[in-house]
Amino acid sequence: MISKRILFSLLVSVIIVGCTIEKQVDSGNELALMRAKQTLDSLYLNYSIPGTHLLQENCLSSISGPVITDWISGRVPNMPRQYSYLWPYSGTFSAVNALFAATQDTTYKIILDHQVLVGLEEYFDDERKPAGYASYVRNLRQSDRFYDDNIWLGINFVSAYLLTQENKYLQRALLIWDFIKSGTDNKLGGGTYWCEETKDSKNTCSNAPGVVLALKLFQATQDSTYLTEGEERYKWTKTHLQDSADYLYFDNIKLDGEIDKTKYAYNSGQMMQAAALLYQLTDKQEYLLEAQNIARGCYDYFFINHTMEHGKTFKLLKKGDVWFTAVMLRGFIELYRVDNNEIYLNSFNESLDYAWKYARDAKGLFNTDFSGKSQDSKRWLLTQAAMVEMYALLATIK
């Protein structure tokens, strides 16, 4: 089987004794599962860097390419950036987690432990306290540490714990939680900053997933302090960053109270997931209503009517950051688990089916325009990881 051969080739430097590949469990969408596997194969074939567990950020970029500055500080490194930033790399953690959850195939547990997490340790910075993950490979240069980058990892670690019950994953999630709390204070009445070095804004992307992480830690530990913390963080984010007109979420609020009103799919998607989780954990109807309101807002804002050549019109995901879309899908799936409304997931399925046919290149890599009308000059690592995750997530829906 091509997929298994490619995946195992990633582990040639690892001695695996007595590995048992479990029979794949039945899936609600075998086609989506096959596409997830093929896209993960393409990802590692095109982004792997020989002799390392790290990845390139763009499949068309060269190690001798242009110098790239940091996102926030503007500092220019003394050498060209050889490896992916943490954020795109972390997308492979979500992707492999999703495939493992969808298949229960221990191949993906091996990939997680011996590929993804080995590479991830290259970003781990325990010289600065509290320990956390830096935005770039630790041994090459010091880089900013972002609270949202770490929260995404925390969610992945606790998800891996919930899948396996292996304590090592939970312990790393708890370490990340300590880092997140160090970026939280009472300015603006609470909330977590975006960047450790600057601390000039509190963003939805560092607060909404903080709610999800807290709630998942509660699920993992049954420690009620995490549930309390999750509800408090949810209320803070809703109060400070929600647009009451359409229930969607703005990007950030500065310490002077100025709000950046840009709307990204992942911000609203995380608050949708948080509300759906809170409903599951508390039975409070207000949370279900809020999740449903956000879902309608996302559907109206992040999908467009698209007409195919033969005249059929359907809801297609707008061109944009595909990983943001994948995080939004997490929210829709969490809501589906409690209200069984198939409309939104049907549109995701149609969009991803269309993307497979029209937005995928000869290497098996995706453009960000699912309509196929435009091509990206580079294929970003995080886009490919997001596609793996979305196909795998949809494969779990029966």
C-alpha positions in Angstrom: 0.0 0.0 0.0 1.6 3.3 -1.1 0.4 5.3 1.9 1.9 2.9 4.5 5.2 2.6 2.5 5.7 6.4 2.5 4.7 6.8 6.1 7.1 4.1 7.3 10.0 5.6 5.2 9.9 8.6 7.5 11.0 6.4 10.4 14.1 4.8 8.8 16.3 6.1 11.6 14.1 4.6 14.3 14.2 1.0 15.3 10.7 -0.2 15.8 10.4 -3.6 17.4 7.2 -5.6 17.6 5.1 -2.8 16.1 1.5 -3.9 15.5 -0.6 -2.1 13.0 -4.2 -2.3 14.2 -7.0 -2.9 11.8 -8.5 0.3 10.6 -11.9 1.0 12.2 -14.9 1.7 10.0 -15.2 5.2 8.9 -18.2 7.3 8.0 -16.4 8.6 4.9 -13.8 6.3 3.4 -13.2 8.7 0.5 -12.3 11.5 2.9 -10.0 9.2 4.9 -8.2 8.1 1.7 -7.7 11.7 0.8 -6.3 12.6 4.2 -3.8 9.7 3.9 -2.7 10.7 0.4 -2.3 14.3 1.4 -0.1 13.4 4.4 2.0 11.3 2.1 2.4 14.3 -0.3 3.2 16.6 2.6 6.1 14.5 3.8 7.4 13.8 0.3 7.6 17.5 -0.5 8.5 19.2 2.7 10.8 16.8 4.6 14.5 17.9 5.0 16.9 15.0 4.8 18.8 14.1 8.0 16.3 16.0 10.2 12.8 15.7 11.6 12.1 19.3 10.5 10.2 20.5 7.5 10.4 23.3 4.9 7.8 26.0 5.1 7.1 26.1 1.3 7.7 23.3 -1.1 9.0 25.6 -3.7 11.3 27.5 -1.4 15.1 26.9 -1.3 17.3 26.8 1.8 19.4 29.5 0.1 16.3 31.7 -0.4 15.7 35.2 0.7 16.1 36.3 4.3 12.7 36.5 6.1 12.1 38.7 9.1 10.2 37.7 12.2 6.5 38.4 12.2 6.4 40.7 15.2 9.8 42.1 16.1 11.1 42.7 12.6 14.4 41.3 13.6 16.4 40.0 10.6 18.2 36.7 11.3 21.9 36.4 10.4 21.1 33.5 8.1 18.4 32.5 5.6 15.5 30.7 7.3 16.2 27.0 6.7 13.2 25.5 8.5 9.5 26.1 9.0 8.3 28.3 11.8 6.7 26.6 14.7 3.1 27.5 13.7 3.2 25.7 10.3 5.1 22.8 11.8 2.5 22.4 14.5 -0.1 21.8 11.8 1.4 18.4 11.3 0.6 17.5 14.9 -3.1 18.3 14.4 -3.1 16.4 11.1 -1.5 13.2 12.5 -3.7 13.4 15.6 -6.8 13.6 13.4 -5.7 10.7 11.3 -5.0 8.6 14.4 -8.3 9.4 15.9 -10.1 8.6 12.6 -8.4 5.3 12.0 -7.1 4.0 15.3 -4.1 2.8 13.2 -1.0 2.8 15.3 1.0 3.8 12.2 0.0 7.4 13.1 1.0 7.0 16.7 4.4 6.0 15.5 4.5 9.1 13.2 3.4 11.2 16.1 6.1 10.0 18.5 9.0 9.5 16.2 8.5 12.2 13.6 6.3 15.0 14.7 7.2 15.3 18.4 11.0 14.7 17.8 11.0 17.7 15.4 8.8 19.7 17.7 11.4 19.5 20.5 13.7 21.6 18.3 11.4 24.5 19.1 11.2 23.9 22.9 12.7 26.7 24.9 13.2 26.0 28.6 15.9 28.6 29.1 13.3 31.3 29.4 10.9 30.7 32.3 8.3 29.4 32.3 9.2 27.0 29.6 7.4 27.1 26.3 7.8 26.7 22.5 9.6 29.4 20.5 8.5 30.5 17.1 11.7 29.2 15.4 14.2 26.4 15.9 15.8 27.0 19.3 19.5 26.3 18.5 19.7 28.6 15.5 18.5 31.9 17.0 16.3 33.2 19.8 12.8 34.0 18.5 9.6 35.4 19.9 7.3 33.1 21.8 3.6 33.4 20.9 0.9 32.3 23.4 -1.4 31.2 20.6 1.2 29.0 19.0 1.6 27.3 22.4 -2.1 27.0 23.0 -2.6 25.1 19.7 0.1 22.7 20.8 -1.5 22.3 24.3 -4.8 21.4 22.6 -2.9 18.8 20.5 -1.1 17.3 23.5 -4.3 17.0 25.6 -6.1 15.5 22.5 -3.3 12.9 22.2 -3.7 12.1 25.9 -7.5 11.6 25.5 -6.8 9.3 22.6 -4.1 7.2 24.3 -4.3 7.9 28.0 -0.5 8.2 28.0 0.6 10.6 30.7 3.5 12.1 28.9 1.1 14.0 26.6 -0.9 15.4 29.5 2.2 16.6 31.3 3.3 18.6 28.3 -0.2 20.1 28.0 0.0 21.2 31.7 3.4 22.7 31.2 2.0 24.7 28.3 -0.9 25.8 30.5 1.5 27.3 32.9 3.1 29.2 30.1 -0.3 30.5 29.0 -1.2 31.7 32.5 2.1 33.7 32.6 0.7 35.7 29.7 -2.6 36.5 31.4 -3.1 39.5 33.6 -5.9 41.9 34.8 -5.4 44.6 32.2 -8.6 45.0 30.3 -10.2 42.9 33.0 -8.3 39.7 32.1 -7.4 37.9 28.9 -4.2 36.5 27.5 -1.7 38.4 25.3 -0.7 37.3 21.9 3.1 37.7 22.0 5.3 37.3 25.1 7.8 39.9 23.9 5.4 42.8 23.1 2.3 42.3 25.2 0.4 45.1 23.5 -2.7 43.2 22.4 -5.0 40.5 23.6 -6.2 38.5 20.7 -9.1 36.2 20.1 -6.6 33.6 18.8 -4.9 33.5 22.2 -8.1 33.5 24.2 -10.7 31.4 22.4 -8.4 28.4 22.0 -7.4 29.0 25.7 -11.0 28.2 26.5 -10.9 25.0 24.5 -7.6 24.0 26.1 -9.0 24.6 29.6 -12.2 22.6 28.8 -10.1 19.7 27.4 -7.9 19.7 30.5 -11.1 19.4 32.5 -12.1 16.5 30.4 -8.7 14.9 30.9 -8.3 15.6 34.7 -11.8 16.2 36.0 -10.3 19.1 38.0 -13.1 21.6 38.2 -10.7 24.6 38.3 -10.2 24.1 34.5 -13.9 24.3 33.9 -14.2 27.4 35.9 -11.2 28.9 34.1 -12.8 28.0 30.8 -16.1 29.7 31.5 -14.3 32.8 32.8 -12.1 33.0 29.6 -15.1 32.4 27.4 -17.0 35.3 29.1 -14.0 37.6 28.8 -13.6 36.9 25.1 -17.3 37.2 24.3 -17.5 40.5 26.2 -14.5 42.2 24.6 -14.2 40.8 21.1 -17.6 39.6 19.8 -19.5 41.5 17.1 -23.1 41.5 18.4 -24.4 42.2 14.9 -23.4 38.8 13.4 -22.0 36.9 16.4 -18.6 36.6 14.8 -15.3 37.6 16.6 -12.9 40.5 15.9 -9.2 39.8 15.8 -7.8 41.7 18.9 -8.1 44.5 21.3 -5.2 46.8 22.1 -4.5 47.8 25.7 -5.8 51.3 24.9 -9.2 49.7 24.0 -8.8 50.0 20.2 -10.3 46.9 18.4 -9.0 45.4 15.2 -12.3 44.3 13.6 -10.8 41.9 11.1 -12.7 38.6 11.2 -10.9 35.3 10.7 -12.5 31.9 10.5 -10.5 30.3 13.2 -11.4 33.0 15.8 -15.1 32.4 15.5 -14.6 28.7 15.0 -12.8 28.4 18.3 -15.6 30.3 20.1 -18.1 28.0 18.4 -16.2 24.9 19.6 -15.9 26.4 23.1 -19.6 27.2 23.4 -20.5 23.7 22.2 -18.1 22.1 24.7 -19.5 24.3 27.5 -23.0 23.1 26.6 -21.8 19.5 26.7 -20.2 20.0 30.1 -22.7 22.3 31.8 -26.1 21.6 30.0 -26.6 25.4 29.9 -28.9 26.1 26.9 -27.3 29.5 26.5 -24.1 28.0 25.3 -25.9 25.8 22.7 -27.7 28.9 21.4 -24.5 30.9 21.2 -22.7 28.1 19.3 -25.6 27.9 16.8 -25.6 31.7 16.4 -21.8 31.7 15.6 -22.3 28.8 13.2 -24.9 30.7 11.2 -22.6 33.8 11.2 -19.7 31.7 10.0 -21.7 30.1 7.2 -22.9 33.4 5.9 -19.5 35.1 6.1 -16.9 32.4 5.2 -18.8 30.6 2.4 -19.9 31.9 -1.0 -22.3 30.7 -3.6 -20.4 28.9 -6.4 -21.8 27.8 -9.7 -20.2 24.9 -11.5 -20.0 24.6 -15.3 -23.1 22.5 -15.6 -25.1 25.0 -13.6 -25.3 23.5 -10.1 -24.8 26.0 -7.3 -23.4 25.2 -3.9 -21.8 26.8 -0.9 -18.0 26.9 -1.4 -15.5 27.9 1.3 -14.0 31.3 0.5 -10.4 31.7 -0.5 -8.3 32.4 2.6 -6.0 30.8 5.1 -6.9 27.1 4.9 -5.7 26.3 8.4 -8.1 29.0 9.7 -10.8 27.1 7.9 -9.7 23.8 9.5 -10.0 25.3 12.9 -13.4 26.6 12.1 -14.4 23.0 11.1 -13.5 21.8 14.6 -16.2 24.1 15.8 -18.8 22.9 13.4 -18.1 19.3 14.2 -18.3 20.0 18.0 -21.7 21.6 17.4 -22.8 18.8 15.1 -22.2 16.4 18.0 -24.9 18.1 20.0 -27.5 19.3 17.5 -27.0 16.9 14.5 -27.5 19.7 12.0 -25.9 18.4 8.8 -26.2 21.5 6.6 -22.8 23.0 7.5 -20.8 19.7 7.3 -22.5 18.9 4.0 -21.1 22.2 2.6 -17.6 21.3 4.0 -17.8 18.0 2.2 -18.8 19.6 -1.0 -16.1 22.2 -0.8 -13.4 19.7 0.0 -14.6 17.4 -2.8 -14.4 20.3 -5.2 -10.9 21.3 -3.9 -9.6 17.8 -4.5 -10.7 18.0 -8.1 -9.8 21.7 -8.9 -7.4 23.1 -6.3 -4.8 20.2 -6.2 -1.6 20.2 -8.2 0.4 17.3 -9.7 2.4 16.9 -6.5 -0.8 16.3 -4.5 -0.6 19.7 -2.9 -3.4 22.3 -2.5 -3.9 25.9 -3.5 -5.9 28.2 -1.2 -8.5 28.9 -3.8 -10.8 25.9 -3.7 -12.6 27.0 -6.9 -9.4 26.4 -8.9 -9.5 29.8 -10.5 -6.2 31.0 -9.1 -2.9 29.4 -8.3 -0.6 30.2 -5.4 3.1 30.9 -6.2 4.1 28.7 -3.2 2.4 25.8 -1.5 2.5 26.5 2.3 3.2 23.7 4.6 0.3 24.7 7.0 -2.2 24.6 4.1 -1.4 21.0 3.4 -1.5 20.0 7.1 -4.9 21.7 7.3 -6.2 19.7 4.4 -5.1 16.4 6.0 -6.9 17.4 9.2 -10.1 18.4 7.5 -10.4 15.2 5.4 -9.6 13.2 8.5 -12.2 15.0 10.7 -14.9 14.6 8.1 -14.1 10.9 7.9 -15.3 10.5 11.5 -18.8 11.8 10.7 -21.3 9.0 10.1 
